[in-house]
Amino acid sequence: MDLHPVHRREDPVPQGRPAGWDAVSGQLTDRAGPGSPQTLPALRVVAPGIEGPEDVVADADGTLFAGAADGAIWRLRLSASGAVDEATTVAHTGGRPLGLQPLPGGELLVCDARRGLLGVDPRHGAVRVLVDEVAGAPLRFASNVTAAADGTVYFTVSSRRYGLDEWLGDFLEHTGTGQLLRLRPGGSPEVLLDGLQFANGVALAPDESFLVVAESGARRLSRYRLTGPRAGTADTLTDGLPGYPDNISLGPDGAFWVALARPRSAGVSLLHGMPRGVRRTAWEVMRRLRLSLPPHPTARVLAVRPDGGPAWDLRAVRSPYRMVTSVCRTGHLLVLGSVAERGIAVCALPGADGSSPAL
């Protein structure tokens, strides 16, 4: 991955990592060999009035927020069984909200693909623009966001070549124009990483020592170190994922929960290995013929430990809820969002007590 010289990436995967994903089989691997994913429990779709909830997040109290295709920001409260106790529209961004991040004071950070990085007050519906340009260029395709305890905000840009409506162009061309940015309190946005392959979800480690960034186009999770002797450098947390990672959320158990929007495609992998001109021609043909990639019926979510090893791998191969773009854990429940479906999907984490494997 080519990065700006100031923002370099270290190539080796961390040594001694106990487990990961086999790049060919897409199965969990550990010292004993590959393992199969568990079955994702049956999903219950609730709040069908929300169209295309690309990201669903939970605040510290378990209140959920989701952004809809029409620009609405929804607040939801679920019962212990996953039934909806409240589903209310609390704001409109005037664009297309993607990644969300609740803040301790009650405000919500929103990456709007058309308006930039926003601050939304769910109590009054107020919307303010935090960032709409970077280094004099319009901020386009802001994707996902997280925030540190000191108020520093980190967010991703999926592509500097294509906007949301032509996301497939970036995905097929493999442009490598995604970015990770930082916004300090009272400061201006600064680029931490450049040259990312369709940068998507972003999350802070529990101790805030590093960031995890999903590179959808590379099927990997990259790590950007914030502290220690290697602060300011990037390497791979885990790669060879069995699908294309989208949004990331930090679970109460310290695991990074990752939604896979669709399984790995051999055809896409083949195309990514071809010259740039071939990749660009493939996109032009699809654009002119108005072709697209239909949502895949496989729903799959992963939980990754801070060392990069797998904690959970849950899959439904014929799911009625398709193209899962987000997953968050609240209590013993998993809550899924999809850019292609109506409503959010809920299930109980496998296990009577909802406990996760040891991290």
C-alpha positions in Angstrom: 0.0 0.0 0.0 1.5 3.3 -1.0 1.4 6.0 1.6 2.6 9.5 2.0 6.3 9.3 3.2 5.4 11.1 6.4 2.6 8.5 7.1 4.3 5.2 6.5 3.0 1.7 6.8 5.1 -1.2 8.1 4.7 -4.3 6.0 5.0 -7.3 8.4 2.0 -8.8 10.1 2.8 -8.8 13.9 4.8 -11.8 14.8 3.4 -14.4 17.2 -0.2 -13.5 16.4 -2.2 -16.5 17.7 -4.9 -16.7 15.0 -6.2 -15.0 11.8 -8.1 -15.8 8.6 -6.8 -18.1 5.8 -6.6 -16.0 2.7 -7.9 -18.8 0.4 -10.5 -20.7 2.5 -11.7 -17.6 4.4 -11.8 -19.7 7.6 -10.5 -19.0 11.0 -7.0 -20.3 11.5 -5.0 -21.0 14.6 -2.0 -23.2 15.5 -4.2 -26.3 15.2 -5.5 -25.4 11.8 -8.6 -23.9 10.2 -12.0 -23.7 11.8 -15.5 -23.1 10.5 -17.6 -20.0 11.3 -20.5 -20.4 13.7 -24.1 -20.0 12.5 -25.4 -16.4 12.9 -28.6 -16.7 14.9 -31.9 -16.0 13.2 -32.2 -12.2 12.7 -35.3 -10.3 13.8 -35.8 -7.2 11.7 -37.3 -4.2 13.6 -38.0 -0.6 12.9 -38.7 -1.1 9.2 -39.3 2.6 8.7 -35.6 3.2 8.6 -34.4 2.9 5.0 -30.8 1.9 4.5 -29.3 2.1 8.1 -25.7 2.0 6.9 -24.4 2.3 10.4 -26.0 1.5 13.8 -24.2 2.4 17.0 -24.9 2.2 20.7 -24.0 4.8 23.3 -22.9 4.1 26.8 -26.5 3.6 28.0 -27.4 1.2 25.2 -29.4 3.7 23.2 -29.0 3.1 19.5 -28.6 5.6 16.7 -28.9 4.9 12.9 -28.6 7.1 9.8 -31.1 6.6 7.0 -31.0 7.1 3.2 -33.2 10.1 3.4 -30.8 11.9 5.8 -32.7 11.1 8.9 -31.0 10.3 12.2 -33.0 7.8 14.2 -32.8 7.1 18.0 -33.9 3.6 19.1 -34.3 1.9 22.4 -34.6 -1.9 22.6 -35.9 -4.2 25.3 -33.8 -7.0 26.6 -35.5 -9.3 24.1 -34.6 -7.0 21.2 -38.1 -5.6 20.7 -38.4 -1.8 20.0 -39.4 0.3 22.9 -38.7 3.6 21.0 -37.9 4.5 17.4 -37.8 8.3 16.8 -36.3 10.6 14.2 -34.2 13.1 16.0 -32.5 15.1 13.2 -32.0 15.4 9.5 -28.5 16.0 8.0 -29.7 17.2 4.6 -27.4 14.6 3.0 -26.6 10.9 3.4 -25.4 9.9 6.9 -23.0 7.0 7.0 -20.7 6.4 10.1 -21.9 7.6 13.5 -20.2 8.1 16.9 -22.0 9.1 20.1 -20.1 11.4 22.4 -20.2 11.5 26.2 -22.0 14.9 26.3 -24.9 13.6 24.2 -23.8 14.9 20.8 -23.4 12.6 17.8 -20.6 12.7 15.3 -21.9 11.9 11.8 -19.9 11.2 8.6 -22.2 12.4 5.9 -21.1 11.3 2.4 -22.4 14.5 0.8 -21.9 17.2 3.6 -18.7 16.1 5.4 -18.2 15.6 9.1 -21.1 16.8 11.2 -22.0 17.3 14.8 -25.7 16.5 15.5 -27.5 17.2 18.8 -30.2 14.5 19.1 -32.0 16.5 21.8 -32.8 19.5 19.6 -32.1 18.3 16.1 -29.4 20.9 15.5 -26.8 20.0 12.9 -23.5 21.8 12.5 -20.7 21.2 10.0 -17.3 20.4 11.6 -15.3 19.6 8.4 -16.3 20.1 4.8 -12.9 20.5 3.2 -9.4 19.3 3.7 -6.4 21.3 2.5 -8.7 23.5 0.4 -10.4 20.5 -1.3 -14.0 19.6 -0.6 -14.4 16.7 1.7 -16.2 14.0 -0.2 -17.2 10.5 0.9 -16.6 10.8 4.6 -17.2 7.3 5.8 -16.7 6.5 9.5 -15.7 8.2 12.7 -14.5 7.7 16.2 -13.4 9.9 19.1 -10.8 9.8 21.9 -11.4 10.8 25.5 -9.6 14.1 24.9 -12.0 15.1 22.2 -9.7 14.3 19.3 -11.8 12.9 16.3 -10.5 10.4 13.8 -12.4 9.8 10.6 -12.0 8.1 7.2 -12.6 9.1 3.6 -13.3 6.1 1.4 -12.3 7.7 -1.9 -11.0 11.0 -3.2 -11.8 10.0 -6.8 -15.4 8.9 -6.5 -18.4 9.9 -4.4 -21.0 7.7 -2.7 -23.1 7.3 -5.8 -20.2 5.8 -7.7 -18.6 3.8 -4.9 -18.4 0.8 -7.1 -16.0 2.7 -9.4 -13.5 3.1 -6.6 -14.0 -0.5 -5.5 -13.4 -1.9 -9.0 -10.6 0.5 -10.1 -8.8 -0.2 -6.8 -7.7 3.5 -6.7 -6.1 3.5 -3.3 -7.2 7.1 -2.6 -8.8 6.5 0.8 -7.6 8.4 3.9 -7.5 8.4 7.7 -7.7 11.9 9.2 -7.5 13.5 12.6 -9.2 16.6 13.9 -7.9 17.9 17.2 -10.1 20.2 19.3 -9.9 23.6 17.9 -7.6 22.4 15.1 -7.8 21.7 11.4 -8.1 18.3 9.8 -4.8 16.5 9.1 -4.1 13.4 7.1 -2.6 10.6 9.0 -2.7 7.9 6.4 -3.1 8.2 2.6 -3.3 5.6 -0.1 -5.8 3.3 1.6 -7.9 0.9 -0.3 -11.5 2.1 0.2 -11.0 3.2 3.8 -14.2 2.4 5.8 -14.8 1.7 9.5 -12.5 3.1 12.2 -12.3 2.3 15.9 -10.0 3.1 18.8 -8.4 0.4 20.9 -9.7 0.1 24.4 -6.5 1.9 25.8 -6.5 4.3 22.8 -3.0 3.2 21.9 -3.9 2.5 18.3 -6.7 2.9 15.7 -8.1 0.1 13.5 -9.1 1.0 10.0 -11.1 -1.3 7.7 -9.7 -1.3 4.1 -12.6 -2.7 2.2 -10.8 -3.0 -1.1 -7.9 -4.9 0.5 -9.9 -7.2 2.8 -7.8 -6.2 5.8 -7.8 -4.3 9.0 -4.9 -1.8 9.3 -3.5 -0.5 12.5 -2.3 3.0 13.1 -0.3 3.4 16.3 -1.0 6.5 18.4 1.4 5.9 21.3 4.7 4.2 22.0 8.0 4.1 20.1 6.2 3.4 16.8 3.6 6.1 17.1 2.6 7.5 13.7 3.3 4.3 11.8 0.9 1.8 10.3 0.9 -1.9 9.8 -1.5 -4.8 9.4 -3.6 -6.0 12.3 -5.2 -8.8 10.3 -5.7 -9.6 6.7 -7.0 -12.2 4.3 -10.5 -11.6 5.6 -13.3 -13.8 4.1 -15.1 -10.7 2.8 -15.0 -6.9 2.5 -15.0 -5.2 5.9 -17.2 -2.2 6.3 -18.0 -0.5 9.6 -16.2 -1.3 12.9 -17.4 -0.9 16.5 -15.7 -1.6 19.8 -17.6 -4.1 21.9 -17.9 -4.0 25.7 -15.5 -7.0 25.8 -12.8 -5.1 24.1 -13.2 -6.8 20.7 -13.5 -5.0 17.4 -16.8 -6.0 15.8 -16.6 -5.9 12.0 -19.4 -6.2 9.4 -18.5 -7.9 6.1 -20.6 -6.3 3.4 -20.2 -9.3 1.1 -18.1 -12.4 0.8 -14.8 -12.4 -1.1 -15.2 -12.4 -4.9 -12.6 -14.3 -6.9 -13.5 -12.1 -9.9 -12.9 -8.9 -8.0 -9.6 -10.3 -6.7 -8.6 -11.1 -10.2 -9.5 -7.7 -11.5 -7.5 -6.0 -8.7 -4.4 -7.8 -9.9 -4.7 -6.4 -13.4 -3.3 -3.1 -14.8 -5.0 0.1 -13.9 -6.3 0.6 -17.5 -8.1 -2.7 -17.4 -9.7 -1.9 -14.0 -10.8 1.4 -15.2 -12.3 0.0 -18.4 -14.2 -2.6 -16.4 -15.8 0.2 -14.3 -16.6 2.2 -17.4 -18.4 -0.8 -19.0 -20.4 -1.4 -15.9 -21.3 2.3 -15.5 -22.4 2.7 -19.2 -24.5 -0.5 -19.0 -25.8 0.6 -15.5 -24.7 -2.7 -14.0 -24.2 -3.1 -10.3 -23.3 -5.7 -7.7 -26.6 -7.0 -6.2 -26.6 -7.6 -2.4 -25.2 -11.0 -1.6 -27.4 -13.3 0.6 -24.6 -14.1 3.0 -24.6 -12.1 6.2 -21.3 -12.3 8.2 -19.9 -10.5 11.2 -16.5 -10.9 12.9 -15.1 -10.0 16.3 -11.3 -9.4 16.3 -9.2 -9.3 19.4 -6.8 -6.3 20.0 -3.9 -8.6 18.9 -5.6 -9.3 15.6 -6.8 -12.8 16.4 -10.5 -13.9 15.9 -12.9 -13.9 18.8 -16.2 -14.5 16.9 -17.0 -15.5 13.3 -20.8 -15.7 12.7 -22.4 -16.4 9.3 -25.8 -16.9 7.7 -25.5 -18.2 4.1 -29.1 -17.5 3.1 -30.0 -14.4 5.1 -33.0 -12.4 4.2 -31.1 -9.4 5.6 -28.4 -8.7 3.1 -25.3 -6.5 2.7 -24.6 -6.1 6.4 -22.6 -2.9 6.7 -22.5 -2.5 10.5 -22.7 -4.5 13.7 -22.5 -3.4 17.3 -22.8 -5.3 20.5 -25.0 -4.0 23.3 -25.4 -6.3 26.3 -26.1 -9.8 25.0 -27.5 -8.5 21.7 -26.0 -8.0 18.3 -27.5 -5.2 16.2 -26.9 -5.1 12.5 -27.4 -2.4 9.9 -27.5 -2.6 6.1 -27.2 0.1 3.4 -29.5 -2.0 1.2 -32.3 -3.1 3.6 -35.1 -1.5 5.6 -34.9 -1.7 9.4 -32.2 -3.0 11.7 -31.6 -6.6 12.5 -31.2 -8.0 16.0 -30.1 -11.3 17.4 -28.8 -12.7 20.7 -25.1 -13.4 20.8 -24.6 -17.2 20.9 -24.3 -18.6 24.4 -26.8 -18.5 27.2 -25.1 -15.6 28.9 -23.9 -13.8 25.8 -20.3 -14.2 26.9 -17.5 -14.0 24.4 -14.3 -16.1 24.0 -11.5 -14.9 26.2 -9.6 -12.0 24.8 
